[in-house]
Every structure is written in structure tokens, then in C-alpha cells.
Amino acid sequence: MASIIKRCDCKVGAWPRCKHSWVVRFRDPSGKQTEESFAHNKKTEAKALANKVENDKQLGVYVDRKHSKRTFEDCWKEWLGFGQREESTLVQYKSIYKNHFAEMFGSRRIGSITPSDITKWEEAQKERGYKPYGIEGRKVVLKSFLKYCYEAEIVPKYAGKTIAVNGRNESTYRPVEDSEIPTTAEVMAIYEAIRPVYKSSIWTQAGCGLRVGEALAFSQSHLTRREGWYFVQNQLTNFGKNGGANRGTNVKNEPKWSRKGRWVPVPPSVADELDKHRAFWEPWGEEGWYHESETYQHRHPSRTTYTDRWNDAIKKAGLGDSGYTPKALRHYFASMAIAAGVPLYEVARWMGHSSTKVTEQVYAHLVDGADERITGAFEASLADAFRARLTVVGEDAA
């Protein structure tokens, strides 16, 4: 049984009045004797611990309280080393800790964090102007971390149990605004302004719906599998042979949300642009990669370099105030597909969304008045190409 004593020369009858610490002494489930001290005016807390220890031992849920005194930062570092994670994921988690958790939780004892602390953190995130989707993603990470601390018996209670997360498929996605979707003329202006070696990437994004990392990992081997289609299976990563973030690039065959890849339509206008690209820059490597580092031969370009080239093109095209990022080209693709009458579930397949909910939440409002986006011969040609490729491509064709 746990006992409460004092180690002083005062008589037992004088303990309630003396200024020496109370000591809770007990044995853990393994039989090892353990002690914890409390200030002279904290006898109530000492009694509470003694009762809790015995109850927890009987219920089989006892956790060494010394672990709960470890800091959030210390436990975070342990969590990062648990299991197998890609280097890019580790860098992302380290960044999340530094920018979003360190200030409020870093030096705190992990066992002292409560659900109300997490609520305060979320409110602080909103006050700092972060978007709901970003906050939601960080909540998922925090919940996973706190669950690890509980299951690893670092803390006796799971503080993340009450964290409500919507996940990536829920209402944290917001509808895209018209101002975020470039017109065909603006896409053409960006195309004309960007460096020639990257021109084809503008249309693999705007005409095929590829993400920027997927566009920079475009290959001839995945273009020739089925006429009029491209099989998306590769994406650029900033973790290459040199090691570390932004120290060399590589390609991994796990596109976002899927390890299987997906088929996307290749309109004739995009196919023509790809022909032009091959006429000037012969695809390199066994896969026939279209884009190569501007500095090193037979090495993939970096996302940083592409971002710089994109920003230069935006300014040169007179769109410096537009706020367009390469993602705007995917918005253009989605809007044109919807204007062509492509069902939302098919748009979701082409864009590689995790579910049709994402597509519906972001783009469904574009269905009303979709025909208004087809304003010229080029848009009509693109729409005809989309309609002609509504046949679902089975996975066996991969």
C-alpha cells in the first residue's frame, strides 16, 4: 500500500504543522519502490497520488509518472524516430513543430497537457490567420503524436482523445474562387513568358490536370502506354542522392493519395506541345524524363528552381498581382473539364483526388454557368477532347 510520510526530526504529531515535505512512498507493479515529494502544504495532492497509484495498479493501467515529466519537445523527437518515415515527412514534421508547436508546448511537461490546452492552441492558430485546412492537418499530426505518448506509456491519459478532426475529405476544403482560376488568355501569357524548357509543363498542368511535382516528373515511357492518355505514377521529391531537403532531387512512384497511379487525358493541343518539347530537348534517362536540371546533366530540376521560373513568368506576363501559383493551372483544368460536361466523379479520377467529396466541395459550384467558360475555338477544342475521353480506363491497362 502507498504511504505518506515525512523524513524529518519532527515528531509525527507535529507533521501537519512542520515545513518539511510530504513523501509518497509506494511500489510499482514490478515491485520497485518509488517515491515522490510534495510541499508541506500539499498533503491533499499527496493523498490523491497515493490513492491513484493503488487504483491504477488494481486496474492494470499504472504508468510511471517520471515519464510524464518529460517535455513535449523530448517526446516529439522520440516520436519522429518511431517507425519508418520518408525523409520528406520527417522534414515536414520538424517544420510543423518549429512553427506551430514549439512556442506553446515545447518546454511543457508532456503529462501536463490537457484538452483545454489544445483548444487554446487551435484558437491561437485561428488568431494568427492560418487557414482551416492547415490547422486541421496540424491537428491530425498532434493527435497522432499524443496517441503515441499514451500507447508508449509516457503519459497516463490520452489528451488527444477529445481532438475532433475532420480529415482531408471533409469541410476544411473551401470552394475555389473565380479569381483563382486563370483565363485561357492568362494561361497562354504564362506559357509565352516562362522559359522554353518549361513550356510543356504549363500544358501538362492546365491541359492534363497534373500537380506541379507530377508535371516535373513527366516521362515518355508513361505517355506511350495508351494513345490519348498519360499514366501518372511519378512525382518529384526534393530528397535526392545528395541527401537532405533541397540538396538534390529525385522521383518517387507514389503520386499523392495513391500508390497505384491514375490515367489522365492528353488533348491534341497538349500532345502537339509535347512533340515540340521533344524536338528541342530529347528526353533523358531510361524513363525518358522531359525536364532536366538547368545546372546538372541527367538530374531532375528542383522545385525551388521551377518556383523561381514561375514567378518570373508571372511578372513578365503582367500577372504579378494575380496571386497565381502553379495550382491555378489545375483549377483551370478542372473548370474546363466541368464546362465540357465531364461528371464530377470523373474529374475527381483525373485529378487524383482522395474522394469525390474533395472535388464537390472545391469545384461543384462551377457547374452552374459552366458553358460560359467555353468562349472560343481553343476552349471548344479542349472540351471536345475531354468529352472524347470519358471512357473509364481500367487499372489493368496500367
Order of alpha helices (4+ residues) and beta strands (2+ residues): beta-beta-beta-alpha-alpha-alpha-alpha-alpha-alpha-alpha-alpha-alpha-alpha-beta-beta-beta-beta-alpha-alpha-alpha-alpha-alpha-alpha
